[in-house]
Amino acid sequence: MHEARTPPTQASAHVEAVLDRLEAALDGETAALRAGGVASLQPFIDIKTQSLLTLSQLPGGQLIHAKRLAALRAKLDANARMLAMHAEAVSEVATIIAAAMEEQSSDRTYTSASHRKRA
């Protein structure tokens, strides 16, 4: 029994639709990060994950035009740079908050000034 194959034009249209969704998600996420105030990246993550999963399951014979892949690569690189910048900012803010919390929680019982007051 032979497996039914999708005609190349229909398969190509499917690949193009998946790439369109992926590029739109990358553009949307990158724009949202640039604008600031992103409440949740989860919708973008979901679309990217599903699109990449779909692309990874393409039959071996499926070809994607090199120009389209180059454009996708550029969008992935821009998105990765923006995500890295935001991750670094979050890390810096977390470090500042942790230091402030530690300073606030310290009751300074053993500071040299309090030691001198007792002596």
N, C-alpha and C positions, 0 to 999 in steps of 0.2 A: 504494500500500500504506500503510495507516494503522498508526501505532505504537499498541501496546496501552497503555492508560492504567491506572494503579493506581486502584482505587476510592478515593474521598476518605477513607473510614473507615480503610482499610488504610494509606494514605499518612500520615494523621494519627497512627496508631499507631506507624508507623515514625519519624516526626519526634519524637514523644513519647519513644520509646525512646532515640533519639540524644541528646535533651536530658537525659534521665535519666542516661545514661552520663557526659555532659559535666559535669552538676552534681555527680554523685558523685565524679568525678575532682577537680573544683575543691574540694569539701568535704574530700576526703581529703588533697589537697596542702596546703591551708591549715591543716588540723589538724596535719599532720605538721610543717609549718614552725613552728607555734606551740609544739609540744611540743619541738622541737629535736632534734638528732641524726639528721637525715634522711641516710641513706646515699646514696640516689640519687633524683633527681626524674624520671629517665627514664621510668619506667612512667606517671607522671602526664602527662608531656609527650606520650608516644605516644598516650594516650587522647584528650587535648585536641586534638592535631593531627588525628587520624582523625575525631573528632566534628565539628570545624570544617570539615574537608574535605567530609564528608558533607553538612553543612548548606549549604555553599556550592554544592553540586551539585543542590540541590532545584530542581524545575521552578518557573518564575516564578509559577505560580498557587498555590503552597503558601503558606498563611498560618500564622503561629504566633501564638497568643493573646498579646495585649499584656501581660497579667498575668504570663504565663510568661516573656516576654522581660525584663520588669522584674526578676523574681526572678533570672534568669540574669545580668543586668547587675550586680545587687548582689553576687552571688557572684564575678563577674569582677573587680569593683572591690576587694573584700576580698582576693582572691587576689593581685592586682597590688600592693596596698599591702604585703602580707606578703613577696612576692618582692623588692620594692624595698628593704624594710628589711633583708632578709638579704643582698642584693647590696651594700648600703652597709656592712654589718658585715664582709663578706668583703673589701671594698676597704680598710677601716680596718686589719684584721688583716694584709693583704698589705703595706700601707705600713709597719706596725710591723716586720714580719719583714724587709722590704727594708732598712730603716734599721739594724736590728740586724746584718744580714749585712754591710752596708757598713762599719759601725763595727768589726765583728769582723775583716774582711778588711784593714782599714787597718793597716799595720805602724807607723804614726806616725813614719816615718823623717824626715820633714821638719817635725816639730813644733818649736815654739820651745824646749821643754825639752831635746830631744835636740841641738838646735843649740848651746845653751849648754854642754852637757857636752863637746862637741868643741872648743869655743873655748878 
